[in-house]
Amino acid sequence: MLLDEGWADLADEPLRIVEHTALGLGLPLVARDRAGPSQVEVVFDASDALTAADQMVRCNGVKQVLRRAGYHASFMAGRLSPT
């Protein structure tokens, strides 16, 4: 089963690193959750384009901290669907 809880505890440490680092860098973290094996969802609050671009550069700091801890991270931008 894809969403088996057997792998879920393995994501706790990198998720804590993401949360701690993102908040330390002033990124507007709204939510973080496991989405599947080797895939997590990190949601940042919406902002204007210039602010979002600045925040994306700061995401490189999150990637660097994860790399130093032995993890590989990549970020994909998404957008919220209109409600």
C-alpha positions, 0 to 999 in steps of 0.5 A: 500500500502506497500510504503505508505508515511503515515509512512515515516515521522516516520523514519526521526528521527531515520535516522537522529540519524543513520546519525549523529552517524555514521558520528561521529564515522567515518563510511563511510556512503554513503546513507540512505533511507526508504525501507519499514515500520520498515525497512531502508537501510543504505549503507557504502562505501566498504573497505577491510575486516579488516576495515569492521570488525572494522566498524561493531564494531562501528555500535554497537555504532549506535545501542546504541544511537538508543536504548537510543532514544527508538528505536531498531536497528539490522544490516544485512550485504549485498554486492553489486552485480557486475555491 
